[in-house]
Amino acid sequence: MGAQDTLPVAAAFTETVNAYFKGADPSKCIVKITGEMVLSFPAGITRHFANNPSPAALTFRVINFSRLEHVLPNPQLLCCDNTQNDANTKEFWVNMPNLMTHLKKVSEQKPQATYYNVDMLKYQVSAQGLQSTPLNLAVNWRCEPTSTDLRIDYKYNTDAMTTAVALNNVQFLVPIDGGVTKLQAVLPPAVWNAEQQRILWKIPDISQKSENGGVGSLLARFQLSEGPSKPSPLVVQFTSEGSTLSGCDIELVGAGYRFSLIKKRFAAGKYLADN
């Protein structure tokens, strides 16, 4: 990296969607989406800063900023202009002396690292209930003294994402009490853990390209010795790469730096559905 080169910087938006579904009533769906934006600097940048103690200020703009709430910029490293008129974009600039001190410290602590991640922003995303969830859920239990019927309906929801990306490694986990003696019918196949008394469905990915556009049902019937069962919350997990739920993006302002990569991803946090 010579003094005239533009310095490569990578950005990553990582978001977590927490959701609670109650029955099939969309008005009872509670959603909270949190996120963070991290900048990554190549290890060689510390040498560059040592040779160029007054580098160009790193300034960037966050796009679709109006979709964010409770934004917490890193107080040591970021400054912003609160007089801007455009609510949809927000400009931030990095306190370069503090960044240089921070990166020097990290490089001494982790001499083997090839890049350094620096937390820049933490935020919440304004959510509109059910339509903000990438996977809509409804659970139905029928609990009889000697058997339990469980039905889980799911629906992939493109409206929740800026770009329709697949949900990967989707897992549906439900504890079943009441002394399960036999799994009578399961569709599609699932894993029953007798020790932990829970059933687990794994679907590698759910997207628009899935069967029925990502709409499906999971069904199971359990025979019981100590019924009836008491319904437990369904717990769902998934990850996703290539999009965010906020629709946020980032662009550099001014010279001296370039983005080598902008990563976007989201995952399920506490993602639960009740009868």
Order of alpha helices (4+ residues) and beta strands (2+ residues): beta-beta-alpha-beta-beta-beta-beta-alpha-beta-beta-beta-beta-beta-beta-beta-beta-beta-beta-beta
